[in-house]
Amino acid sequence: MDFPTALGSLFTPEGRHDPYPAYDVLRAHAPAFLAPDERWYVTTHALTNRLLRDPSVRLADAGDYDQFWPEWRQNRGVASVVLSMLQSNPPDHTRVRRAAAATFTPKRIGGMREVIAGQAEELIKAMPPAADFMTAFAYPLPIGVICALLGVPATDRVWFRERAADLTVVLEPISTVEEMELADAAGRDLEDYFVGLIAERQRNPQDDLTSALIAAGDTLTGEELLANLVLLLVAGFETTANLLGLGLHLLLGHPDQAGRLRADAELAPAFVEEILRYDSPVQLTSRFTTRPVELGDGVDVPAGAGLTMLLGAANRDPARYDDPNRFDPDRANVQPVSFGGGAHYCLGAPLARLEAQVALPLLLTMLPRLALTGEPERRDRLTLRGFASLPVTSG
């Protein structure tokens, strides 16, 4: 595969199905290169890690969207992302992130371990002998966990999954008109839902994340509160569901490693880090430079340059990991960039890790004959990598 073919393949269904051969070609070409779309693509672990932490590298925020797409607020799926901390810069990002972090605390997350284990055991017991793992487990578990955190009734979980699946297309580099219309409808539905939930919690506060964020009302505007509740819901289970699906597929494809984890659940943290490195649920993230930035090898980019950091390529950089295309949970010092880095490091990363660390050993021990069956179907996405369906049998 030559360089132009490798780059072009990322924008085809076939290339998105398995982007890693293309990443190898792009990384070998250069740590960073200017593509025909006038964006710089970053391929290595060291450079990605540095740029994610560089305060002079920023996200496209509402002000930028006003310049190149004045009508963006009319699409409420786009608005719910752009107005959240996911697409904001200091000082607004610092203020909103501080308020969210004060409520989404390590203590609150750590206290969810028993909730996660209890929900996982219930789902495993209810799983039929032949099932689609994504429908039967990978989505219901993180939906149940984030809904429990937000104070959302269990009866609404299926409704949330459908709308979140439609909304996440706004994170992709390319999308169709029809997909963007579905994202708009999903954004409107979710905003309407949370307006009602906010009003209820204002009247009757509970021990949940929604009530805690409302209590930070002097810090967040009403628009910010609404956007970040939508973000926490969608980000709180979409990437975790992908992590669970990718992780189980990987383990069942490596039965010796699955056996090790089945025998010793204490290995779970190392296994989850290697899963995140080997097949990241988030494959890319984009930024802009605010001043000239040096990318190595004498390459300098001007202020205002667009950067696309290929997280999946960085995670398999042979300069950082020996034999990077091999799944090896015994690797030392695994530091995947799957959750980003710096000021925008994913707030929910500890929760996603905890869910996978609890769920994967439970699946292997409670369903010792769990196996892949049939052909899995990958979602046709590049940014968010995962399965649409993953047929398994436990009988």
Secondary structure in CASP SS format (residue, H / E / C, confidence):
PFRMAT SS
TARGET T0000
AUTHOR 0000-0000-0000
METHOD secondary structure of the structure
MODEL  1
M C 1.00
D C 1.00
F H 1.00
P H 1.00
T H 1.00
A H 1.00
L H 1.00
G H 1.00
S H 1.00
L C 1.00
F C 1.00
T C 1.00
P H 1.00
E H 1.00
G H 1.00
R H 1.00
H H 1.00
D C 1.00
P C 1.00
Y H 1.00
P H 1.00
A H 1.00
Y H 1.00
D H 1.00
V H 1.00
L H 1.00
R H 1.00
A H 1.00
H H 1.00
A C 1.00
P C 1.00
A E 1.00
F E 1.00
L E 1.00
A C 1.00
P C 1.00
D C 1.00
E C 1.00
R E 1.00
W E 1.00
Y E 1.00
V E 1.00
T C 1.00
T C 1.00
H H 1.00
A H 1.00
L H 1.00
T H 1.00
N H 1.00
R H 1.00
L H 1.00
L H 1.00
R C 1.00
D C 1.00
P C 1.00
S C 1.00
V E 1.00
R E 1.00
L C 1.00
A C 1.00
D C 1.00
A H 1.00
G H 1.00
D H 1.00
Y H 1.00
D H 1.00
Q H 1.00
F H 1.00
W C 1.00
P C 1.00
E C 1.00
W H 1.00
R H 1.00
Q H 1.00
N C 1.00
R H 1.00
G H 1.00
V H 1.00
A H 1.00
S H 1.00
V H 1.00
V H 1.00
L C 1.00
S C 1.00
M H 1.00
L H 1.00
Q H 1.00
S C 1.00
N C 1.00
P C 1.00
P C 1.00
D H 1.00
H H 1.00
T H 1.00
R H 1.00
V H 1.00
R H 1.00
R H 1.00
A H 1.00
A H 1.00
A H 1.00
A H 1.00
T H 1.00
F C 1.00
T C 1.00
P H 1.00
K H 1.00
R H 1.00
I H 1.00
G H 1.00
G C 1.00
M C 1.00
R H 1.00
E H 1.00
V H 1.00
I H 1.00
A H 1.00
G H 1.00
Q H 1.00
A H 1.00
E H 1.00
E H 1.00
L H 1.00
I H 1.00
K H 1.00
A H 1.00
M C 1.00
P C 1.00
P C 1.00
A E 1.00
A E 1.00
D E 1.00
F H 1.00
M H 1.00
T H 1.00
A H 1.00
F H 1.00
A H 1.00
Y C 1.00
P H 1.00
L H 1.00
P H 1.00
I H 1.00
G H 1.00
V H 1.00
I H 1.00
C H 1.00
A H 1.00
L H 1.00
L H 1.00
G C 1.00
V C 1.00
P C 1.00
A H 1.00
T H 1.00
D H 1.00
R H 1.00
V H 1.00
W H 1.00
F H 1.00
R H 1.00
E H 1.00
R H 1.00
A H 1.00
A H 1.00
D H 1.00
L H 1.00
T H 1.00
V H 1.00
V H 1.00
L H 1.00
E C 1.00
P C 1.00
I C 1.00
S C 1.00
T C 1.00
V H 1.00
E H 1.00
E H 1.00
M H 1.00
E H 1.00
L H 1.00
A H 1.00
D H 1.00
A H 1.00
A H 1.00
G H 1.00
R H 1.00
D H 1.00
L H 1.00
E H 1.00
D H 1.00
Y H 1.00
F H 1.00
V H 1.00
G H 1.00
L H 1.00
I H 1.00
A H 1.00
E H 1.00
R H 1.00
Q H 1.00
R H 1.00
N C 1.00
P C 1.00
Q C 1.00
D C 1.00
D C 1.00
L H 1.00
T H 1.00
S H 1.00
A H 1.00
L H 1.00
I H 1.00
A H 1.00
A C 1.00
G C 1.00
D C 1.00
T C 1.00
L C 1.00
T C 1.00
G H 1.00
E H 1.00
E H 1.00
L H 1.00
L H 1.00
A H 1.00
N H 1.00
L H 1.00
V H 1.00
L H 1.00
L H 1.00
L H 1.00
V H 1.00
A H 1.00
G H 1.00
F H 1.00
E H 1.00
T H 1.00
T H 1.00
A H 1.00
N H 1.00
L H 1.00
L H 1.00
G H 1.00
L H 1.00
G H 1.00
L H 1.00
H H 1.00
L H 1.00
L H 1.00
L H 1.00
G C 1.00
H C 1.00
P H 1.00
D H 1.00
Q H 1.00
A H 1.00
G H 1.00
R H 1.00
L H 1.00
R H 1.00
A H 1.00
D C 1.00
A H 1.00
E H 1.00
L H 1.00
A H 1.00
P H 1.00
A H 1.00
F H 1.00
V H 1.00
E H 1.00
E H 1.00
I H 1.00
L H 1.00
R H 1.00
Y H 1.00
D C 1.00
S C 1.00
P C 1.00
V E 1.00
Q C 1.00
L E 1.00
T E 1.00
S E 1.00
R E 1.00
F E 1.00
T E 1.00
T C 1.00
R C 1.00
P C 1.00
V E 1.00
E E 1.00
L E 1.00
G E 1.00
D C 1.00
G C 1.00
V E 1.00
D E 1.00
V E 1.00
P C 1.00
A C 1.00
G C 1.00
A C 1.00
G E 1.00
L E 1.00
T E 1.00
M E 1.00
L E 1.00
L H 1.00
G H 1.00
A H 1.00
A H 1.00
N H 1.00
R C 1.00
D C 1.00
P C 1.00
A C 1.00
R C 1.00
Y C 1.00
D C 1.00
D C 1.00
P C 1.00
N C 1.00
R C 1.00
F C 1.00
D C 1.00
P C 1.00
D C 1.00
R C 1.00
A C 1.00
N C 1.00
V C 1.00
Q C 1.00
P C 1.00
V C 1.00
S C 1.00
F C 1.00
G C 1.00
G C 1.00
G H 1.00
A H 1.00
H H 1.00
Y C 1.00
C C 1.00
L C 1.00
G C 1.00
A H 1.00
P H 1.00
L H 1.00
A H 1.00
R H 1.00
L H 1.00
E H 1.00
A H 1.00
Q H 1.00
V H 1.00
A H 1.00
L H 1.00
P H 1.00
L H 1.00
L H 1.00
L H 1.00
T H 1.00
M H 1.00
L C 1.00
P C 1.00
R C 1.00
L C 1.00
A E 1.00
L E 1.00
T C 1.00
G C 1.00
E C 1.00
P C 1.00
E E 1.00
R E 1.00
R C 1.00
D C 1.00
R C 1.00
L C 1.00
T C 1.00
L E 1.00
R C 1.00
G C 1.00
F E 1.00
A E 1.00
S E 1.00
L C 1.00
P E 1.00
V E 1.00
T E 1.00
S C 1.00
G C 1.00
END
